[in-house]
């Protein structure tokens, strides 16, 4: 379930569990709107936090050339479903 914490002109969407009771949804929405200034919505909001903590990087060995795997055949029963 998606909730908009701002206006329709400037949406700020969050996702919550769709299986919550209606009363709990209202409580969570109220809590999120009350404390929305606490959450970091962009990297710029992460003031004084080094980018190394906020961004994930994969270190690759540059001495190893990239490889391409051969495509495998799709089960004919599923070929009509997947296009």
Steps between C-alpha positions, in 0.01 A plus 500: 500500500636843410455813710563856389660703780478829310263660251394370160707777336815386687449132585721321748398137484575227753400136497347326800363151557173457311377246758478751785163571655340833405556642847870405488535657155369828638739478798799429275403780260466746790836392643678526165354844430594622847862385469557532123782749559701225674528280189759550227318519165806575282876472530510875564293440813778284638701793633834416660467137393788386277380364163684173574235420761202595285605354164572141409797433274618170359875469464590312183837358406601693187752232397223251425320556167119496502330184378171440328287205597314305237125541509307199612190371325168583658255222571262488199202495738602846626617645170150623413461673837838676505580734214 
